[in-house]
Amino acid sequence: MEASLVLFGSFFGLLLIGAPIVIALGGSAMLVYLLSGDDYVSLVQTAWNAVDSFPIMALPAFILSGALMQASGISRRLVHIAELMAGPMAGGLGFSAILASMFFGAISGSGPATTAAVGMLMIPALADKGYNKGYAAALTASSGGLGVVIPPSIPMVIYGVTASESIGALFIAGVVPGIMLAGGLMITNYVISKKRGYVGAVNDEPGALRKACKEGIWSILAPFVILGGIYSGMFTPTEAAVVSVFYTLFVGKFIHKELTLDGLKESLSSTTWLTGRVLIIMFAATAFGRILVENDTPTEIANALLSMTDSLALIWLVVILFLILIGMFMETLATIMIVTPVLLPVMVQFGVDPIHFGVVLVCCCEIGFSTPPLGENMFISSSIAKVTIEEISVKALPFVLVEILVVFIMSYFPDTVLWLPSMMGY
């Protein structure tokens, strides 16, 4: 217990003085090892085991695939198709942004990547149609979070590795929640747009949608190739990530003929930076989590919660509010790696399926992408729209509240998450 207190005390102390999350995680873990008299060899070995695994190879491949899709014109074609599908109805262009985020999320696995790809195209288009720039940025930031729920999902890969659960099962379990979250965003967008007079894109050209689908058929096929291969058993999620890279290279170079050498270099550069950042956080977070497990911290938390109440509904309320609060201040992947070894054993004791908990955890992290002060999607959309974070935060509030409501629904009704994996034999 003393080690846990030192660990948490030093961790939050470092955060309060402005230390980056990776320094706070690694520094607090090193301090506990130093005070316990252990050498750092075991610390490094524990952390190394976290990144020395086959499933982790999916991480850089999915990141590279998402970057290449933007450079090869795939994301632009998906956004255009989504725009035509929405049509001229109230909030139609907003619907387009949400649909485009779903399409791009189904091939990128990243919230910030989805926000950047969709936002670069949709925020200026929304502003040109009379949408408030702050609202356009808030909508794009909120819908961009769908990229981590709609499979494939980088945070689900991290949770699967951390919790030793099937990544394929997590992917398929995220389909219905992703649609539910998108539906909530669409309803909210329609209500607000109806009130403010926002409309969609008017296109009187006959057969425009059919023409766009024909031109973007290779873009539409991307998620079917990636996810179809996983669920048909042709390849694992890690192999699917590599297939998606080669598929995107082929389409960008030989079909669309838009992938240039400069675009390839930029994609590799952004992938290297993001992958390195994620792996360093994983390295430090694993050592942090190992200390918690060795000191039976999850058991103590579980016993404390059990002594308070035996109501699963109340436990879900506490856990969801806690996760949303943490998501406001902590990077998503670090959150998953810290809270999984602490909360998963607690929820399992209450009879919660680990796949169900993992999807709820990722959905709570998804909300954190569009909430201050650390909402990554907000910073991206803010820089694109050139509006303040404060304005985006206010405009995003209705979307955040609806997303929280959807998370509670999927928590209290586990079949919304588990019926599709069980139907597919997971």
C-alpha positions as CSV (number, residue, x, y, z in Angstrom):
1,M,0.0,0.0,0.0
2,E,2.9,2.4,0.8
3,A,4.4,1.8,-2.6
4,S,1.1,2.6,-4.3
5,L,0.8,5.8,-2.3
6,V,4.3,6.8,-3.3
7,L,3.6,5.9,-6.9
8,F,0.4,7.9,-7.2
9,G,1.8,10.8,-5.1
10,S,4.9,11.2,-7.2
11,F,2.9,10.7,-10.4
12,F,0.4,13.5,-9.7
13,G,3.1,15.7,-8.2
14,L,5.1,15.5,-11.4
15,L,1.9,16.3,-13.5
16,L,1.2,19.3,-11.3
17,I,4.6,20.8,-11.9
18,G,4.0,20.4,-15.7
19,A,6.0,17.2,-16.4
20,P,4.9,15.4,-19.6
21,I,2.8,12.3,-19.0
22,V,5.7,9.9,-20.0
23,I,8.0,11.6,-17.5
24,A,5.4,11.4,-14.8
25,L,4.8,7.7,-15.4
26,G,8.4,6.6,-15.8
27,G,9.7,8.9,-13.0
28,S,7.2,7.7,-10.4
29,A,7.9,4.1,-11.3
30,M,11.6,4.6,-11.0
31,L,11.2,6.3,-7.6
32,V,9.3,3.3,-6.3
33,Y,11.9,0.8,-7.6
34,L,14.7,3.0,-6.0
35,L,13.0,3.1,-2.6
36,S,12.3,-0.6,-2.7
37,G,15.9,-1.4,-3.3
38,D,15.4,-3.1,-6.6
39,D,17.7,-2.5,-9.5
40,Y,16.4,-1.0,-12.7
41,V,17.0,-4.1,-14.8
42,S,13.7,-5.6,-13.8
43,L,12.0,-2.3,-14.5
44,V,13.4,-2.2,-18.0
45,Q,12.6,-5.9,-18.6
46,T,9.0,-5.4,-17.5
47,A,8.6,-2.3,-19.7
48,W,10.3,-4.0,-22.7
49,N,7.9,-6.9,-22.6
50,A,5.0,-4.5,-23.2
51,V,6.3,-3.4,-26.6
52,D,8.0,-6.7,-27.6
53,S,4.8,-8.4,-28.9
54,F,3.4,-9.3,-32.2
55,P,0.0,-7.4,-31.8
56,I,1.9,-4.2,-31.2
57,M,3.2,-4.3,-34.7
58,A,-0.3,-3.4,-35.8
59,L,0.2,0.1,-34.2
60,P,2.7,1.7,-36.6
61,A,1.2,-0.1,-39.6
62,F,-2.3,1.4,-39.0
63,I,-0.8,4.8,-38.3
64,L,1.1,4.7,-41.6
65,S,-1.9,3.4,-43.4
66,G,-4.0,6.4,-42.2
67,A,-1.3,8.9,-43.2
68,L,-0.9,7.3,-46.6
69,M,-4.7,7.4,-47.2
70,Q,-4.6,11.2,-46.8
71,A,-1.7,11.5,-49.2
72,S,-3.1,9.2,-51.8
73,G,-6.5,10.8,-52.2
74,I,-8.5,8.1,-50.5
75,S,-9.7,10.3,-47.6
76,R,-10.8,13.1,-50.0
77,R,-12.9,10.7,-52.1
78,L,-14.6,9.3,-49.0
79,V,-15.5,12.8,-47.8
80,H,-17.0,13.7,-51.2
81,I,-19.1,10.5,-51.2
82,A,-20.3,11.3,-47.6
83,E,-21.2,14.9,-48.7
84,L,-23.3,13.7,-51.6
85,M,-25.0,11.0,-49.4
86,A,-26.2,13.6,-46.9
87,G,-27.7,15.9,-49.5
88,P,-29.4,19.3,-48.9
89,M,-31.4,18.4,-45.7
90,A,-31.0,20.5,-42.6
91,G,-27.5,20.0,-41.3
92,G,-26.7,17.9,-44.3
93,L,-23.1,19.1,-44.5
94,G,-22.7,18.3,-40.8
95,F,-24.0,14.8,-41.5
96,S,-21.4,14.6,-44.2
97,A,-18.6,15.3,-41.7
98,I,-19.9,12.6,-39.4
99,L,-20.3,10.1,-42.2
100,A,-16.8,11.0,-43.5
101,S,-15.4,10.4,-40.0
102,M,-17.0,7.0,-39.9
103,F,-15.6,6.1,-43.3
104,F,-12.1,7.3,-42.5
105,G,-12.2,5.9,-39.0
106,A,-12.9,2.5,-40.5
107,I,-9.5,2.6,-42.2
108,S,-7.3,4.8,-40.0
109,G,-8.0,3.7,-36.4
110,S,-7.0,7.1,-35.0
111,G,-9.1,10.0,-33.6
112,P,-6.6,12.8,-34.3
113,A,-5.8,11.4,-37.8
114,T,-9.5,11.2,-38.6
115,T,-10.1,14.8,-37.3
116,A,-7.2,16.1,-39.4
117,A,-8.2,14.3,-42.6
118,V,-11.9,15.2,-42.4
119,G,-11.4,18.6,-40.9
120,M,-9.0,19.9,-43.6
121,L,-11.8,19.3,-46.1
122,M,-15.0,19.7,-44.2
123,I,-14.4,22.7,-41.9
124,P,-13.8,25.2,-44.8
125,A,-16.8,23.7,-46.7
126,L,-19.0,24.1,-43.6
127,A,-17.9,27.7,-43.1
128,D,-18.6,28.4,-46.8
129,K,-22.2,27.2,-46.4
130,G,-22.8,29.6,-43.5
131,Y,-22.0,27.3,-40.6
132,N,-20.5,29.0,-37.6
133,K,-16.7,28.2,-37.6
134,G,-16.7,27.3,-33.9
135,Y,-19.6,24.9,-34.5
136,A,-17.9,23.4,-37.6
137,A,-14.7,22.8,-35.6
138,A,-16.7,21.3,-32.6
139,L,-18.6,19.0,-34.8
140,T,-15.5,17.8,-36.6
141,A,-13.6,17.3,-33.3
142,S,-16.5,15.3,-31.8
143,S,-17.1,13.1,-34.9
144,G,-13.3,12.6,-35.3
145,G,-13.3,10.6,-32.1
146,L,-15.3,7.9,-33.9
147,G,-12.0,6.9,-35.4
148,V,-11.0,5.1,-32.2
149,V,-14.4,3.3,-31.8
150,I,-15.2,2.2,-35.4
151,P,-12.8,-0.7,-36.1
152,P,-9.9,-0.9,-36.7
153,S,-8.9,1.1,-33.6
154,I,-5.5,1.8,-32.2
155,P,-6.7,2.2,-28.6
156,M,-8.5,-1.1,-28.9
157,V,-5.2,-2.7,-30.0
158,I,-3.5,-1.2,-26.9
159,Y,-6.3,-2.4,-24.6
160,G,-6.2,-5.9,-26.2
161,V,-2.5,-6.2,-25.5
162,T,-2.8,-4.8,-22.0
163,A,-5.7,-7.0,-21.0
164,S,-4.7,-10.0,-23.0
165,E,-8.0,-10.0,-24.9
166,S,-8.9,-10.8,-28.5
167,I,-8.2,-7.7,-30.7
168,G,-10.6,-9.2,-33.3
169,A,-13.4,-9.5,-30.8
170,L,-12.8,-5.9,-29.6
171,F,-12.9,-4.7,-33.2
172,I,-16.2,-6.3,-34.0
173,A,-17.6,-5.2,-30.6
174,G,-16.9,-1.6,-31.5
175,V,-19.2,-1.6,-34.6
176,V,-22.6,-1.1,-32.9
177,P,-21.3,1.4,-30.3
178,G,-19.6,3.3,-33.1
179,I,-22.9,3.5,-35.0
180,M,-24.8,4.5,-31.8
181,L,-22.3,7.3,-31.1
182,A,-22.6,8.5,-34.8
183,G,-26.4,8.3,-34.6
184,G,-26.3,10.5,-31.4
185,L,-24.1,13.0,-33.1
186,M,-26.3,13.1,-36.2
187,I,-29.5,13.7,-34.1
188,T,-27.8,16.5,-32.2
189,N,-26.5,18.1,-35.4
190,Y,-29.9,17.9,-37.0
191,V,-31.6,19.6,-34.0
192,I,-29.0,22.4,-33.8
193,S,-28.9,22.9,-37.6
194,K,-32.7,23.0,-37.8
195,K,-32.7,25.8,-35.2
196,R,-29.9,27.8,-36.8
197,G,-30.9,27.2,-40.5
198,Y,-27.8,25.3,-41.5
199,V,-28.3,23.3,-44.7
200,G,-26.4,20.7,-46.7
201,A,-24.7,20.8,-50.1
202,V,-27.0,21.3,-53.1
203,N,-26.0,19.3,-56.1
204,D,-28.4,19.1,-59.0
205,E,-26.1,17.1,-61.2
206,P,-27.9,13.8,-62.0
207,G,-26.1,10.7,-60.9
208,A,-23.5,12.6,-58.9
209,L,-23.5,10.1,-56.1
210,R,-23.2,7.1,-58.4
211,K,-20.3,8.9,-60.2
212,A,-18.5,9.6,-56.9
213,C,-19.0,6.0,-55.8
214,K,-17.6,4.8,-59.1
215,E,-14.6,7.1,-58.9
216,G,-14.0,6.2,-55.2
217,I,-14.7,2.5,-55.4
218,W,-11.1,1.7,-54.3
219,S,-11.5,4.0,-51.3
220,I,-14.8,2.3,-50.3
221,L,-13.3,-1.1,-50.7
222,A,-10.5,-0.3,-48.2
223,P,-12.4,-1.1,-44.9
224,F,-13.9,-4.3,-46.6
225,V,-10.4,-5.5,-47.5
226,I,-9.0,-4.8,-44.0
227,L,-12.0,-5.9,-41.8
228,G,-13.2,-8.6,-44.1
229,G,-9.7,-10.3,-44.0
230,I,-9.7,-10.2,-40.2
231,Y,-13.2,-11.6,-39.7
232,S,-12.9,-14.2,-42.5
233,G,-9.8,-15.6,-40.8
234,M,-7.5,-14.8,-43.7
235,F,-5.2,-12.8,-41.5
236,T,-4.8,-11.4,-38.0
237,P,-5.3,-7.8,-37.1
238,T,-1.6,-7.2,-37.2
239,E,-1.3,-8.7,-40.6
240,A,-4.4,-6.7,-41.7
241,A,-2.6,-3.5,-40.7
242,V,0.3,-4.4,-43.0
243,V,-2.1,-5.4,-45.8
244,S,-3.8,-2.0,-45.5
245,V,-0.4,-0.2,-46.0
246,F,0.3,-2.1,-49.2
247,Y,-3.3,-1.7,-50.4
248,T,-3.1,2.1,-49.9
249,L,0.3,2.3,-51.6
250,F,-1.1,0.4,-54.6
251,V,-4.2,2.5,-54.8
252,G,-2.4,5.8,-54.3
253,K,0.4,5.0,-56.8
254,F,-1.3,3.0,-59.6
255,I,-5.0,3.7,-59.3
256,H,-5.4,7.3,-58.1
257,K,-1.8,8.2,-59.1
258,E,-1.7,10.9,-56.4
259,L,0.9,9.5,-54.1
260,T,4.1,11.4,-54.6
261,L,7.5,10.9,-53.1
262,D,7.0,14.0,-50.9
263,G,3.7,12.6,-49.7
264,L,5.3,9.3,-48.9
265,K,8.1,11.0,-46.9
266,E,5.6,13.1,-45.0
267,S,3.6,10.0,-44.1
268,L,6.7,8.1,-42.9
269,S,7.8,11.1,-40.9
270,S,4.4,11.5,-39.1
271,T,4.2,7.8,-38.5
272,T,7.7,7.7,-37.0
273,W,6.9,10.6,-34.6
274,L,3.5,9.3,-33.5
275,T,4.6,5.6,-33.1
276,G,7.7,6.6,-31.1
277,R,5.6,8.7,-28.8
278,V,3.1,5.9,-28.3
279,L,5.7,3.2,-27.6
280,I,7.5,5.4,-25.1
281,I,4.2,6.0,-23.2
282,M,3.5,2.2,-23.3
283,F,7.0,1.5,-22.0
284,A,6.6,3.7,-19.0
285,A,2.9,2.9,-18.4
286,T,3.6,-0.8,-18.2
287,A,6.2,-0.4,-15.5
288,F,3.7,1.8,-13.6
289,G,0.9,-0.8,-14.0
290,R,3.2,-3.6,-12.9
291,I,3.9,-1.9,-9.6
292,L,0.2,-1.5,-9.0
293,V,-0.4,-5.2,-9.6
294,E,2.5,-6.3,-7.5
295,N,1.1,-4.3,-4.6
296,D,-2.5,-5.6,-5.0
297,T,-3.8,-2.1,-5.7
298,P,-6.6,-3.4,-8.0
299,T,-7.7,-5.8,-5.3
300,E,-7.8,-3.1,-2.6
301,I,-9.8,-0.8,-4.9
302,A,-12.2,-3.7,-5.7
303,N,-12.7,-4.4,-2.0
304,A,-13.3,-0.7,-1.3
305,L,-15.9,-0.5,-4.0
306,L,-17.5,-3.8,-2.8
307,S,-17.7,-2.4,0.7
308,M,-19.5,0.7,-0.6
309,T,-22.1,-1.0,-2.7
310,D,-22.9,-4.2,-4.5
311,S,-24.9,-2.4,-7.2
312,L,-23.4,-2.8,-10.7
313,A,-25.4,0.2,-11.9
314,L,-23.8,2.4,-9.3
315,I,-20.4,1.0,-10.0
316,W,-20.8,1.7,-13.7
317,L,-21.8,5.3,-12.8
318,V,-18.7,5.9,-10.7
319,V,-16.4,4.2,-13.2
320,I,-17.7,6.1,-16.3
321,L,-17.6,9.5,-14.6
322,F,-14.0,8.7,-13.4
323,L,-12.9,7.6,-16.9
324,I,-14.4,10.8,-18.5
325,L,-12.7,12.9,-15.9
326,I,-9.4,11.2,-16.4
327,G,-9.8,11.5,-20.2
328,M,-10.0,15.2,-19.9
329,F,-6.5,15.4,-18.4
330,M,-4.6,12.4,-19.7
331,E,-3.6,11.1,-23.1
332,T,-5.8,8.3,-24.4
333,L,-3.2,5.5,-24.7
334,A,-1.7,6.3,-21.3
335,T,-5.2,6.2,-19.7
336,I,-5.9,2.8,-21.1
337,M,-2.6,1.4,-19.9
338,I,-3.0,2.8,-16.4
339,V,-6.6,2.1,-15.7
340,T,-6.9,-1.3,-17.3
341,P,-4.9,-3.3,-14.7
342,V,-6.6,-1.3,-11.9
343,L,-10.3,-1.3,-13.0
344,L,-10.6,-4.5,-15.2
345,P,-10.2,-6.9,-12.2
346,V,-12.8,-4.8,-10.3
347,M,-15.3,-5.0,-13.1
348,V,-14.7,-8.7,-13.7
349,Q,-15.5,-9.3,-10.0
350,F,-18.8,-7.6,-10.7
351,G,-19.4,-10.0,-13.6
352,V,-18.6,-7.6,-16.5
353,D,-17.2,-9.1,-19.6
354,P,-13.7,-7.8,-20.4
355,I,-14.6,-7.1,-24.0
356,H,-17.6,-5.0,-22.8
357,F,-15.5,-3.1,-20.4
358,G,-12.8,-2.5,-23.0
359,V,-15.3,-1.0,-25.5
360,V,-16.8,1.3,-22.8
361,L,-13.3,2.3,-21.8
362,V,-12.4,3.2,-25.3
363,C,-15.7,5.1,-25.8
364,C,-15.0,7.2,-22.6
365,C,-11.5,8.0,-24.0
366,E,-13.2,9.0,-27.3
367,I,-15.2,11.6,-25.4
368,G,-11.9,12.9,-24.0
369,F,-10.7,13.8,-27.5
370,S,-13.2,16.6,-27.6
371,T,-13.1,17.9,-24.0
372,P,-10.6,20.4,-22.6
373,P,-8.0,20.8,-21.5
374,L,-6.2,18.0,-23.3
375,G,-8.6,17.2,-26.1
376,E,-6.3,16.4,-29.1
377,N,-9.1,16.7,-31.6
378,M,-10.0,20.2,-30.4
379,F,-6.5,21.4,-30.9
380,I,-6.4,20.1,-34.5
381,S,-9.8,21.5,-35.4
382,S,-8.9,24.8,-33.7
383,S,-5.8,25.2,-35.8
384,I,-7.8,24.4,-39.0
385,A,-10.8,26.7,-38.2
386,K,-8.6,29.4,-36.6
387,V,-11.0,29.7,-33.6
388,T,-10.2,29.5,-29.9
389,I,-10.4,26.3,-27.8
390,E,-12.8,28.0,-25.5
391,E,-15.3,28.6,-28.4
392,I,-15.0,25.0,-29.5
393,S,-15.5,23.7,-26.0
394,V,-18.8,25.5,-25.6
395,K,-20.1,24.5,-29.1
396,A,-19.0,20.8,-28.4
397,L,-20.9,20.6,-25.1
398,P,-24.2,19.2,-26.7
399,F,-22.3,16.6,-28.6
400,V,-20.3,15.5,-25.4
401,L,-23.5,15.2,-23.4
402,V,-25.1,13.0,-26.0
403,E,-22.0,10.8,-26.2
404,I,-22.0,10.4,-22.5
405,L,-25.7,9.3,-22.6
406,V,-24.9,6.7,-25.3
407,V,-22.0,5.4,-23.2
408,F,-24.4,4.9,-20.3
409,I,-26.8,3.0,-22.5
410,M,-24.1,0.6,-23.8
411,S,-22.9,0.1,-20.2
412,Y,-26.3,-0.8,-18.7
413,F,-27.3,-2.8,-21.8
414,P,-24.3,-5.0,-22.5
415,D,-26.0,-6.7,-25.4
416,T,-25.5,-3.5,-27.5
417,V,-21.8,-4.3,-27.3
418,L,-21.6,-8.1,-27.1
419,W,-24.3,-9.5,-29.3
420,L,-22.4,-9.0,-32.6
421,P,-19.2,-10.7,-31.3
422,S,-21.2,-13.6,-29.9
423,M,-23.1,-13.9,-33.2
424,M,-19.8,-14.1,-35.0
425,G,-18.4,-16.7,-32.6
426,Y,-16.1,-14.6,-30.5
